[in-house]
């Protein structure tokens, strides 16, 4: 049973526009969420995170929003740039785990010049 | 900067061969992880280790084993490689989880393994 879901396998946006990547989760015990970015033939790199006590966290062009009642989070990239083209994974630590993360299946973002 | 290195970027092996994938981290992290990434399936945890000589199974441990004899090194072993183990293998490490927003796993560059 996948506890973190990214239902859009791909997203295509124009350079300069907003990219919105979505993630849903089922376990209300998650208290922390992370986004990773992955280029082909490279390992994922940490992008931004949010604690469940917040509803928003911003870092430059990247903002993550958390809606706990809907069990939904989203990553906004404004403005989108061609270098943002990558696969984006959302993840959450397993409750009570030793720092294991459960990942969504990822969304491939393509930013067109 | 945290550095996680993997022994090979690309590897081609034959069915039935024993395959070793090595991972080394330089940040004295307690936790180390092995994942595989396949199209449409995301990142799936194979095994992880929270201390030297300690290991726990992840979601898909079948056909794999691991070894952690030193804190900085975590090896993934395919006892008898099969074609369905063709995949991208990613190693990661992390320190103790403190609940801070900087807690994260750090990934290596990956090994693209092809089993013929």
gemmi code that builds the backbone of each chain (N, CA, C; Angstrom):
import gemmi

chains = {
    "A": [
        ("UNK", (0.843, -1.184, 0.000), (0.000, 0.000, 0.000), (0.885, 1.243, 0.000)),
        ("UNK", (0.735, 2.039, -1.041), (1.608, 3.187, -1.168), (1.083, 4.321, -0.317)),
        ("UNK", (1.875, 4.782, 0.622), (1.404, 5.797, 1.546), (1.634, 7.210, 1.037)),
        ("UNK", (2.500, 7.352, 0.067), (2.763, 8.653, -0.539), (2.538, 8.504, -2.039)),
        ("UNK", (1.649, 9.313, -2.578), (1.246, 9.130, -3.972), (1.449, 10.394, -4.782)),
        ("UNK", (2.057, 10.222, -5.924), (2.146, 11.297, -6.901), (1.402, 10.794, -8.127)),
        ("UNK", (0.246, 11.366, -8.354), (-0.652, 10.808, -9.359), (-0.379, 11.288, -10.775)),
        ("UNK", (0.460, 12.298, -10.904), (0.792, 12.779, -12.246), (2.194, 12.312, -12.606)),
        ("UNK", (2.322, 11.413, -13.566), (3.655, 10.934, -13.936), (4.484, 12.014, -14.627)),
        ("UNK", (3.807, 12.968, -15.253), (4.565, 13.984, -15.972), (3.797, 15.304, -15.996)),
        ("UNK", (4.573, 16.369, -16.196), (4.016, 17.714, -16.261), (4.897, 18.528, -17.202)),
        ("UNK", (4.255, 19.298, -18.072), (5.001, 20.126, -19.014), (4.542, 21.570, -18.872)),
        ("UNK", (5.493, 22.503, -18.689), (5.151, 23.916, -18.536), (6.108, 24.761, -19.371)),
        ("UNK", (5.682, 25.985, -19.618), (6.512, 26.919, -20.351), (7.451, 27.644, -19.400)),
        ("UNK", (8.619, 27.943, -19.886), (9.583, 28.725, -19.116), (8.937, 30.012, -18.635)),
        ("UNK", (9.187, 30.336, -17.368), (8.649, 31.560, -16.797), (7.309, 31.380, -16.098)),
        ("UNK", (6.637, 30.267, -16.404), (5.333, 30.021, -15.771), (5.522, 29.271, -14.460)),
        ("UNK", (4.420, 29.058, -13.754), (4.466, 28.316, -12.502), (4.343, 26.817, -12.770)),
        ("UNK", (5.143, 26.030, -12.064), (5.000, 24.577, -12.060), (4.423, 24.186, -10.708)),
        ("UNK", (3.414, 23.340, -10.728), (2.815, 22.847, -9.490), (2.842, 21.330, -9.522)),
        ("UNK", (3.583, 20.770, -8.591), (3.683, 19.314, -8.485), (2.949, 18.887, -7.226)),
        ("UNK", (2.146, 17.857, -7.347), (1.267, 17.453, -6.260), (1.639, 16.116, -5.655)),
        ("UNK", (1.269, 15.970, -4.406), (1.576, 14.750, -3.672), (0.471, 14.542, -2.640)),
        ("UNK", (-0.054, 13.335, -2.554), (-1.056, 12.990, -1.554), (-0.503, 11.909, -0.646)),
        ("UNK", (-0.961, 11.902, 0.592), (-0.498, 10.873, 1.511), (-1.678, 10.318, 2.286)),
        ("UNK", (-1.488, 9.129, 2.819), (-2.602, 8.465, 3.497), (-2.392, 8.372, 5.007)),
        ("UNK", (-1.136, 8.455, 5.442), (-0.835, 8.253, 6.853), (-0.822, 9.596, 7.580)),
        ("UNK", (-1.805, 9.824, 8.422), (-1.898, 11.113, 9.120), (-0.814, 11.264, 10.184)),
        ("UNK", (-0.050, 10.202, 10.423), (1.025, 10.279, 11.415), (2.306, 10.891, 10.853)),
        ("UNK", (2.363, 11.063, 9.531), (3.545, 11.709, 8.969), (3.660, 13.115, 9.538)),
        ("UNK", (4.861, 13.467, 10.007), (5.030, 14.806, 10.575), (6.074, 15.628, 9.843)),
        ("UNK", (6.476, 15.149, 8.700), (7.578, 15.805, 8.004), (7.556, 15.307, 6.564)),
        ("UNK", (7.755, 16.221, 5.641), (7.725, 15.844, 4.230), (8.917, 16.475, 3.520)),
        ("UNK", (9.416, 15.770, 2.530), (10.570, 16.247, 1.788), (10.292, 16.159, 0.294)),
        ("UNK", (10.934, 17.026, -0.451), (10.945, 16.944, -1.911), (12.384, 16.768, -2.373)),
        ("UNK", (12.550, 15.852, -3.328), (13.836, 15.618, -3.949), (13.698, 15.852, -5.442)),
        ("UNK", (14.813, 16.213, -6.016), (14.890, 16.446, -7.455), (15.925, 15.492, -8.018)),
        ("UNK", (15.623, 14.886, -9.170), (16.562, 13.927, -9.743), (16.720, 14.165, -11.240)),
        ("UNK", (17.966, 14.394, -11.630), (18.305, 14.446, -13.051), (18.656, 13.036, -13.519)),
        ("UNK", (18.521, 12.765, -14.818), (18.916, 11.450, -15.344), (20.364, 11.129, -15.016)),
        ("UNK", (20.638, 9.898, -14.691), (22.004, 9.414, -14.427), (22.657, 10.104, -13.226)),
        ("UNK", (21.839, 10.703, -12.356), (22.368, 11.259, -11.114), (21.493, 10.791, -9.954)),
        ("UNK", (22.048, 10.882, -8.741), (21.234, 10.579, -7.578), (20.308, 11.728, -7.233)),
        ("UNK", (19.213, 11.452, -6.517), (18.328, 12.528, -6.079), (19.056, 13.499, -5.157)),
        ("UNK", (18.656, 14.751, -5.226), (19.186, 15.747, -4.305), (18.027, 16.387, -3.549)),
        ("UNK", (18.268, 16.647, -2.302), (17.253, 17.250, -1.453), (16.939, 18.661, -1.934)),
        ("UNK", (15.655, 18.979, -1.977), (15.231, 20.285, -2.473), (14.660, 21.158, -1.351)),
        ("UNK", (13.644, 20.681, -0.694), (12.961, 21.472, 0.319), (12.136, 20.533, 1.178)),
        ("UNK", (11.868, 20.951, 2.420), (11.063, 20.119, 3.305), (10.050, 20.983, 4.046)),
        ("UNK", (9.138, 20.325, 4.723), (8.143, 21.041, 5.521), (7.741, 20.169, 6.694)),
        ("UNK", (7.609, 20.798, 7.828), (7.111, 20.119, 9.013), (5.588, 20.191, 9.033)),
        ("UNK", (4.970, 19.210, 9.659), (3.506, 19.188, 9.695), (2.915, 20.302, 10.556)),
        ("UNK", (3.758, 20.998, 11.311), (3.225, 22.108, 12.106), (3.156, 23.390, 11.289)),
        ("UNK", (3.673, 23.327, 10.071), (3.627, 24.475, 9.171), (2.670, 24.180, 8.026)),
        ("UNK", (2.239, 25.230, 7.338), (1.472, 24.994, 6.122), (2.189, 25.506, 4.878)),
        ("UNK", (3.350, 26.096, 5.100), (4.099, 26.642, 3.963), (5.565, 26.748, 4.335)),
        ("UNK", (6.423, 26.440, 3.365), (7.848, 26.685, 3.529), (8.396, 27.151, 2.191)),
        ("UNK", (9.174, 28.199, 2.219), (9.629, 28.831, 0.978), (11.143, 28.896, 0.957)),
        ("UNK", (11.695, 28.626, -0.222), (13.137, 28.729, -0.405), (13.393, 29.192, -1.828)),
        ("UNK", (13.557, 30.506, -1.976), (13.804, 31.052, -3.305), (12.608, 30.835, -4.211)),
        ("UNK", (12.833, 30.187, -5.338), (11.751, 29.954, -6.305), (10.846, 28.783, -5.910)),
        ("UNK", (11.213, 28.071, -4.872), (10.496, 26.857, -4.486), (9.687, 27.090, -3.209)),
        ("UNK", (8.428, 26.706, -3.257), (7.551, 26.799, -2.092), (6.786, 25.499, -1.970)),
        ("UNK", (6.754, 24.961, -0.769), (5.944, 23.771, -0.534), (4.781, 24.166, 0.360)),
        ("UNK", (3.601, 23.713, -0.006), (2.377, 23.952, 0.748), (1.858, 22.629, 1.294)),
        ("UNK", (1.387, 22.676, 2.523), (0.852, 21.470, 3.147), (-0.584, 21.730, 3.591)),
        ("UNK", (-1.486, 20.854, 3.180), (-2.888, 20.902, 3.596), (-3.176, 19.605, 4.343)),
        ("UNK", (-3.079, 19.666, 5.660), (-3.190, 18.437, 6.444), (-4.589, 17.849, 6.404)),
        ("UNK", (-5.591, 18.689, 6.350), (-6.956, 18.155, 6.348), (-7.220, 17.354, 5.081)),
        ("UNK", (-6.595, 17.767, 3.990), (-6.745, 17.057, 2.717), (-5.658, 16.013, 2.512)),
        ("UNK", (-4.694, 15.959, 3.417), (-3.535, 15.057, 3.280), (-2.878, 15.276, 1.923)),
        ("UNK", (-2.556, 16.513, 1.667), (-2.050, 16.899, 0.352), (-0.935, 17.917, 0.509)),
        ("UNK", (0.117, 17.736, -0.281), (1.126, 18.778, -0.349), (1.463, 19.061, -1.806)),
        ("UNK", (1.952, 20.264, -2.017), (2.297, 20.647, -3.378), (3.587, 21.445, -3.366)),
        ("UNK", (4.320, 21.313, -4.451), (5.560, 22.052, -4.659), (5.319, 23.031, -5.803)),
        ("UNK", (5.548, 24.309, -5.526), (5.395, 25.350, -6.540), (6.767, 25.859, -6.938)),
        ("UNK", (6.987, 25.972, -8.218), (8.244, 26.516, -8.726), (7.882, 27.729, -9.571)),
        ("UNK", (8.358, 28.901, -9.109), (8.037, 30.145, -9.803), (9.255, 31.059, -9.843)),
        ("UNK", (9.684, 31.530, -10.992), (9.267, 31.074, -12.312), (10.010, 29.804, -12.701)),
        ("UNK", (9.407, 28.984, -13.504), (10.051, 27.743, -13.942), (11.158, 28.046, -14.949)),
        ("UNK", (12.213, 27.270, -14.869), (13.355, 27.432, -15.767), (13.661, 26.093, -16.435)),
        ("UNK", (14.245, 26.102, -17.619), (14.564, 24.816, -18.286), (15.427, 23.894, -17.425)),
        ("UNK", (16.293, 24.470, -16.601), (17.133, 23.656, -15.724), (16.365, 22.960, -14.619)),
        ("UNK", (15.089, 23.325, -14.458), (14.244, 22.645, -13.466), (13.710, 21.320, -14.007)),
        ("UNK", (13.912, 21.059, -15.278), (13.428, 19.815, -15.875), (14.124, 18.630, -15.213)),
        ("UNK", (13.344, 17.804, -14.558), (13.877, 16.692, -13.757), (12.686, 15.881, -13.256)),
        ("UNK", (12.989, 14.796, -12.579), (11.950, 14.049, -11.870), (11.927, 14.536, -10.421)),
        ("UNK", (10.738, 14.809, -9.909), (10.567, 15.285, -8.542), (9.851, 14.214, -7.728)),
        ("UNK", (10.450, 13.902, -6.587), (9.874, 12.909, -5.682), (9.459, 13.592, -4.389)),
        ("UNK", (8.284, 13.271, -3.895), (7.974, 13.648, -2.524), (8.203, 12.428, -1.652)),
        ("UNK", (8.492, 12.682, -0.381), (8.844, 11.597, 0.531), (8.440, 11.971, 1.944)),
        ("UNK", (8.251, 10.954, 2.770), (7.948, 11.175, 4.175), (8.640, 10.103, 4.996)),
        ("UNK", (9.134, 10.437, 6.190), (9.746, 9.428, 7.044), (8.677, 8.496, 7.587)),
        ("UNK", (9.003, 7.221, 7.631), (8.092, 6.252, 8.236), (7.926, 6.625, 9.704)),
        ("UNK", (6.719, 6.672, 10.194), (6.477, 7.021, 11.586), (7.151, 6.007, 12.497)),
        ("UNK", (7.957, 6.511, 13.408), (8.632, 5.631, 14.350), (9.780, 4.855, 13.749)),
        ("UNK", (10.169, 5.212, 12.534), (11.221, 4.431, 11.871), (12.583, 4.962, 12.248)),
        ("UNK", (13.558, 4.275, 11.786), (14.922, 4.742, 11.934), (15.314, 5.526, 10.690)),
        ("UNK", (14.460, 6.525, 10.377), (14.794, 7.473, 9.304), (14.610, 6.877, 7.920)),
        ("UNK", (13.867, 5.795, 7.811), (13.500, 5.327, 6.490), (12.528, 6.325, 5.886)),
        ("UNK", (12.644, 6.501, 4.588), (11.731, 7.364, 3.869), (10.868, 6.523, 2.947)),
        ("UNK", (9.611, 6.905, 2.822), (8.771, 6.318, 1.799), (8.588, 7.368, 0.709)),
        ("UNK", (8.822, 6.970, -0.528), (8.817, 7.903, -1.651), (7.585, 7.712, -2.519)),
        ("UNK", (7.130, 8.812, -3.112), (6.172, 8.707, -4.200), (6.876, 8.199, -5.444)),
        ("UNK", (6.094, 7.961, -6.503), (6.675, 7.401, -7.721), (7.349, 8.448, -8.595)),
        ("UNK", (7.154, 9.700, -8.262), (7.842, 10.747, -8.996), (6.996, 11.367, -10.092)),
        ("UNK", (7.299, 12.639, -10.381), (6.680, 13.365, -11.491), (7.792, 13.948, -12.341)),
        ("UNK", (7.759, 13.646, -13.628), (8.733, 14.204, -14.556), (8.269, 15.576, -15.006)),
        ("UNK", (9.025, 16.591, -14.621), (8.728, 17.970, -15.031), (9.581, 18.336, -16.227)),
        ("UNK", (8.930, 18.842, -17.263), (9.641, 19.360, -18.438), (9.294, 20.830, -18.577)),
        ("UNK", (10.306, 21.671, -18.548), (10.113, 23.103, -18.725), (10.615, 23.466, -20.115)),
        ("UNK", (9.703, 23.910, -20.938), (10.028, 24.214, -22.336), (10.468, 25.660, -22.499)),
        ("UNK", (11.566, 25.880, -23.244), (12.057, 27.259, -23.432), (11.062, 28.089, -24.261)),
    ],
    "B": [
        ("UNK", (30.625, 19.515, 2.424), (29.550, 18.857, 1.680), (29.605, 17.347, 1.889)),
        ("UNK", (28.448, 16.769, 2.061), (28.361, 15.313, 2.178), (28.693, 14.694, 0.843)),
        ("UNK", (29.485, 13.631, 0.905), (29.789, 12.936, -0.331), (29.477, 11.467, -0.169)),
        ("UNK", (28.664, 10.965, -1.090), (28.354, 9.545, -1.154), (28.828, 9.064, -2.513)),
        ("UNK", (29.716, 8.100, -2.500), (30.255, 7.605, -3.772), (29.867, 6.148, -3.955)),
        ("UNK", (29.675, 5.793, -5.211), (29.366, 4.417, -5.573), (30.441, 3.919, -6.516)),
        ("UNK", (30.762, 2.645, -6.395), (31.966, 2.108, -7.043), (31.914, 2.174, -8.561)),
        ("UNK", (30.734, 2.041, -9.135), (30.636, 2.051, -10.594), (29.444, 2.890, -11.017)),
        ("UNK", (29.559, 3.585, -12.142), (28.401, 4.287, -12.688), (27.593, 3.368, -13.595)),
        ("UNK", (28.297, 2.511, -14.325), (27.640, 1.579, -15.233), (28.284, 0.199, -15.048)),
        ("UNK", (27.427, -0.819, -15.092), (27.907, -2.181, -14.889), (27.069, -3.109, -15.765)),
        ("UNK", (27.739, -4.028, -16.440), (27.030, -5.036, -17.240), (27.473, -6.404, -16.738)),
        ("UNK", (26.505, -7.219, -16.371), (26.791, -8.554, -15.844), (25.921, -9.589, -16.555)),
        ("UNK", (26.319, -10.821, -16.398), (25.556, -11.917, -17.005), (24.688, -12.592, -15.945)),
        ("UNK", (23.593, -13.145, -16.392), (22.685, -13.887, -15.513), (23.466, -14.936, -14.740)),
        ("UNK", (23.213, -14.984, -13.424), (23.856, -15.965, -12.580), (25.131, -15.491, -11.912)),
        ("UNK", (25.666, -14.371, -12.379), (26.883, -13.846, -11.759), (26.590, -13.268, -10.385)),
        ("UNK", (27.582, -13.266, -9.538), (27.487, -12.590, -8.245), (27.974, -11.159, -8.446)),
        ("UNK", (27.175, -10.205, -7.975), (27.472, -8.806, -8.243), (27.613, -8.062, -6.920)),
        ("UNK", (28.648, -7.247, -6.836), (28.881, -6.417, -5.647), (28.774, -4.951, -6.037)),
        ("UNK", (27.936, -4.229, -5.323), (27.864, -2.776, -5.491), (28.326, -2.150, -4.183)),
        ("UNK", (29.293, -1.244, -4.321), (29.891, -0.646, -3.135), (29.458, 0.807, -2.986)),
        ("UNK", (29.295, 1.220, -1.748), (28.921, 2.599, -1.447), (29.751, 3.085, -0.263)),
        ("UNK", (30.268, 4.290, -0.388), (31.072, 4.873, 0.684), (30.586, 6.287, 0.952)),
        ("UNK", (30.424, 6.623, 2.237), (30.052, 7.993, 2.619), (31.118, 8.554, 3.553)),
        ("UNK", (31.271, 9.871, 3.479), (32.372, 10.500, 4.200), (31.905, 11.400, 5.341)),
        ("UNK", (30.639, 11.242, 5.759), (30.111, 12.147, 6.778), (29.865, 11.469, 8.123)),
        ("UNK", (30.410, 10.269, 8.300), (30.254, 9.582, 9.580), (28.769, 9.354, 9.915)),
        ("UNK", (27.966, 9.134, 8.886), (26.538, 8.908, 9.076), (26.263, 7.531, 9.643)),
        ("UNK", (25.256, 7.491, 10.517), (24.890, 6.215, 11.120), (24.104, 5.337, 10.138)),
        ("UNK", (23.242, 5.970, 9.353), (22.304, 5.223, 8.515), (22.749, 5.178, 7.066)),
        ("UNK", (22.612, 4.009, 6.471), (22.886, 3.876, 5.044), (21.802, 3.019, 4.420)),
        ("UNK", (21.534, 3.291, 3.131), (20.370, 2.725, 2.450), (20.742, 2.300, 1.032)),
        ("UNK", (20.071, 1.267, 0.562), (20.138, 0.887, -0.853), (18.727, 0.908, -1.429)),
        ("UNK", (18.585, 1.607, -2.558), (17.329, 1.687, -3.286), (17.563, 1.213, -4.720)),
        ("UNK", (16.460, 0.859, -5.359), (16.499, 0.757, -6.802), (15.407, 1.650, -7.383)),
        ("UNK", (15.718, 2.213, -8.543), (14.764, 3.079, -9.212), (14.419, 2.479, -10.553)),
        ("UNK", (13.122, 2.294, -10.772), (12.642, 1.770, -12.039), (11.538, 2.686, -12.560)),
        ("UNK", (11.437, 2.834, -13.873), (10.420, 3.724, -14.444), (9.017, 3.353, -13.956)),
        ("UNK", (8.305, 4.372, -13.488), (6.934, 4.157, -13.036), (6.804, 3.565, -11.647)),
        ("UNK", (7.918, 3.202, -11.048), (7.866, 2.572, -9.721), (8.539, 3.423, -8.655)),
        ("UNK", (9.190, 4.485, -9.044), (9.822, 5.358, -8.067), (11.036, 4.727, -7.421)),
        ("UNK", (11.306, 5.138, -6.196), (12.435, 4.625, -5.428), (11.926, 3.584, -4.450)),
        ("UNK", (12.488, 2.413, -4.514), (12.066, 1.345, -3.605), (13.253, 0.906, -2.764)),
        ("UNK", (13.007, 0.811, -1.465), (14.067, 0.495, -0.512), (14.336, -1.006, -0.519)),
        ("UNK", (15.609, -1.350, -0.694), (15.991, -2.764, -0.710), (16.407, -3.210, 0.695)),
        ("UNK", (17.387, -2.509, 1.241), (17.902, -2.777, 2.584), (18.381, -1.468, 3.172)),
        ("UNK", (18.424, -1.419, 4.483), (19.118, -0.313, 5.121), (19.855, -0.802, 6.355)),
        ("UNK", (20.757, 0.044, 6.815), (21.590, -0.293, 7.969), (21.672, 0.925, 8.866)),
        ("UNK", (21.434, 0.732, 10.156), (21.493, 1.853, 11.089), (22.730, 1.800, 11.985)),
        ("UNK", (23.566, 0.809, 11.743), (24.803, 0.711, 12.517), (25.671, -0.353, 11.852)),
        ("UNK", (26.936, -0.349, 12.218), (27.831, -1.363, 11.681), (27.296, -2.749, 12.039)),
        ("UNK", (27.318, -3.624, 11.059), (26.867, -5.007, 11.179), (25.372, -5.148, 11.436)),
        ("UNK", (24.650, -4.046, 11.415), (23.195, -4.113, 11.587), (22.527, -3.832, 10.246)),
        ("UNK", (21.453, -4.560, 9.989), (20.744, -4.364, 8.725), (19.279, -4.697, 8.927)),
        ("UNK", (18.465, -4.081, 8.106), (17.040, -4.398, 8.099), (16.552, -4.463, 6.667)),
        ("UNK", (15.595, -5.331, 6.434), (15.021, -5.444, 5.093), (14.141, -4.248, 4.799)),
        ("UNK", (14.176, -3.866, 3.533), (13.267, -2.833, 3.073), (12.051, -3.458, 2.425)),
        ("UNK", (11.581, -2.819, 1.356), (10.369, -3.289, 0.688), (10.611, -4.468, -0.238)),
        ("UNK", (11.806, -4.537, -0.823), (12.066, -5.546, -1.863), (13.416, -6.214, -1.653)),
        ("UNK", (13.625, -6.942, -0.567), (14.942, -7.520, -0.280), (15.254, -8.817, -1.034)),
        ("UNK", (14.241, -9.401, -1.658), (14.445, -10.727, -2.262), (15.496, -10.667, -3.365)),
        ("UNK", (16.439, -11.576, -3.291), (17.488, -11.644, -4.305), (18.702, -10.790, -3.988)),
        ("UNK", (18.643, -10.093, -2.851), (19.730, -9.196, -2.449), (20.201, -9.523, -1.034)),
        ("UNK", (21.435, -9.189, -0.755), (21.941, -9.180, 0.608), (22.843, -7.963, 0.742)),
        ("UNK", (23.204, -7.647, 1.985), (24.025, -6.457, 2.224), (25.092, -6.785, 3.260)),
        ("UNK", (26.073, -5.900, 3.295), (27.156, -6.042, 4.264), (27.594, -4.664, 4.709)),
        ("UNK", (27.726, -4.514, 6.024), (28.274, -3.261, 6.552), (29.280, -3.607, 7.647)),
        ("UNK", (30.506, -3.729, 7.234), (31.602, -4.073, 8.156), (32.245, -2.827, 8.752)),
        ("UNK", (32.156, -1.720, 8.043), (32.688, -0.440, 8.526), (31.604, 0.623, 8.399)),
        ("UNK", (31.669, 1.609, 9.232), (30.605, 2.607, 9.292), (30.429, 3.322, 7.956)),
        ("UNK", (31.519, 3.567, 7.258), (31.437, 4.381, 6.056), (31.073, 3.588, 4.802)),
        ("UNK", (31.008, 2.287, 4.894), (30.863, 1.462, 3.688), (29.674, 0.512, 3.808)),
        ("UNK", (28.873, 0.497, 2.743), (27.680, -0.349, 2.721), (27.623, -1.017, 1.358)),
        ("UNK", (27.639, -2.332, 1.353), (27.697, -3.077, 0.101), (26.383, -3.785, -0.172)),
        ("UNK", (25.994, -3.769, -1.412), (24.808, -4.516, -1.871), (25.298, -5.680, -2.720)),
        ("UNK", (24.771, -6.851, -2.440), (25.215, -8.065, -3.126), (24.038, -8.721, -3.815)),
        ("UNK", (24.214, -8.976, -5.085), (23.245, -9.765, -5.830), (23.855, -11.162, -5.934)),
        ("UNK", (23.297, -12.093, -5.212), (23.905, -13.423, -5.099), (23.963, -14.138, -6.448)),
        ("UNK", (22.923, -14.010, -7.229), (22.865, -14.638, -8.551), (22.017, -13.726, -9.433)),
        ("UNK", (22.693, -12.858, -10.158), (21.994, -11.802, -10.886), (20.980, -12.373, -11.879)),
        ("UNK", (19.860, -11.687, -11.966), (18.837, -12.067, -12.941), (18.445, -10.835, -13.748)),
        ("UNK", (17.835, -11.075, -14.894), (17.515, -9.949, -15.791), (16.552, -8.971, -15.152)),
        ("UNK", (15.700, -9.439, -14.241), (14.768, -8.506, -13.601), (15.437, -7.636, -12.529)),
        ("UNK", (16.723, -7.815, -12.346), (17.478, -6.932, -11.460), (18.206, -5.830, -12.243)),
        ("UNK", (17.962, -5.777, -13.532), (18.445, -4.645, -14.324), (17.737, -3.394, -13.832)),
        ("UNK", (18.511, -2.408, -13.391), (17.903, -1.244, -12.760), (18.976, -0.198, -12.451)),
        ("UNK", (18.500, 0.948, -11.965), (19.393, 1.960, -11.396), (19.426, 1.733, -9.888)),
        ("UNK", (20.622, 1.564, -9.337), (20.775, 1.329, -7.904), (21.354, 2.579, -7.251)),
        ("UNK", (20.680, 3.015, -6.201), (21.073, 4.246, -5.519), (21.375, 3.965, -4.063)),
        ("UNK", (22.503, 4.471, -3.628), (22.886, 4.381, -2.225), (22.626, 5.726, -1.571)),
        ("UNK", (22.263, 5.728, -0.303), (22.052, 6.976, 0.424), (22.548, 6.822, 1.850)),
        ("UNK", (22.808, 7.948, 2.488), (23.184, 7.916, 3.899), (22.495, 9.072, 4.612)),
        ("UNK", (22.354, 8.925, 5.919), (21.799, 10.011, 6.726), (22.340, 9.907, 8.146)),
        ("UNK", (22.336, 11.039, 8.811), (22.689, 11.054, 10.213), (21.483, 10.715, 11.062)),
        ("UNK", (21.633, 10.894, 12.357), (20.515, 10.655, 13.262), (19.413, 11.674, 12.985)),
        ("UNK", (18.190, 11.196, 13.011), (17.065, 12.078, 12.689), (16.734, 12.927, 13.910)),
        ("UNK", (16.780, 14.229, 13.725), (16.572, 15.129, 14.855), (15.242, 15.859, 14.784)),
        ("UNK", (14.538, 15.706, 13.669), (13.280, 16.426, 13.500), (13.461, 17.826, 12.942)),
        ("UNK", (14.693, 18.176, 12.608), (14.927, 19.496, 12.002), (14.690, 19.425, 10.502)),
        ("UNK", (14.404, 20.572, 9.929), (14.104, 20.609, 8.497), (15.318, 20.286, 7.634)),
        ("UNK", (16.481, 20.243, 8.232), (17.679, 19.896, 7.468), (17.919, 18.391, 7.440)),
        ("UNK", (17.132, 17.630, 8.184), (17.290, 16.180, 8.143), (16.952, 15.680, 6.753)),
        ("UNK", (17.818, 14.908, 6.197), (17.550, 14.364, 4.875), (18.484, 13.193, 4.618)),
        ("UNK", (18.234, 12.505, 3.559), (19.167, 11.486, 3.081), (19.973, 12.083, 1.937)),
        ("UNK", (21.223, 11.689, 1.873), (22.121, 12.134, 0.815), (22.397, 10.945, -0.098)),
        ("UNK", (22.229, 11.176, -1.372), (22.326, 10.085, -2.334), (23.635, 10.105, -3.111)),
        ("UNK", (24.088, 8.922, -3.484), (25.186, 8.796, -4.429), (24.680, 8.977, -5.850)),
        ("UNK", (25.596, 8.921, -6.822), (25.225, 9.179, -8.221), (24.480, 8.034, -8.884)),
        ("UNK", (24.482, 6.867, -8.258), (23.765, 5.737, -8.836), (24.660, 4.823, -9.663)),
        ("UNK", (24.264, 3.569, -9.735), (24.901, 2.582, -10.611), (23.832, 2.013, -11.526)),
        ("UNK", (24.047, 2.171, -12.823), (23.124, 1.580, -13.793), (23.595, 0.172, -14.080)),
        ("UNK", (22.871, -0.810, -13.562), (23.236, -2.218, -13.736), (22.377, -2.842, -14.830)),
        ("UNK", (23.040, -3.484, -15.762), (22.347, -4.243, -16.798), (22.745, -5.706, -16.648)),
        ("UNK", (21.739, -6.573, -16.538), (21.997, -8.010, -16.448), (21.527, -8.662, -17.739)),
        ("UNK", (22.454, -9.289, -18.441), (22.134, -9.880, -19.754), (21.819, -11.364, -19.632)),
    ],
}
model = gemmi.Model(1)
for chain_id, residues in chains.items():
    chain = gemmi.Chain(chain_id)
    for i, (resn, *xyz) in enumerate(residues, 1):
        res = gemmi.Residue()
        res.name, res.seqid = resn, gemmi.SeqId(i, " ")
        for name, pos in zip(("N", "CA", "C"), xyz):
            atom = gemmi.Atom()
            atom.name, atom.element = name, gemmi.Element(name[0])
            atom.pos, atom.b_iso = gemmi.Position(*pos), 0.0
            res.add_atom(atom)
        chain.add_residue(res)
    model.add_chain(chain)
structure = gemmi.Structure()
structure.add_model(model)
structure.setup_entities()
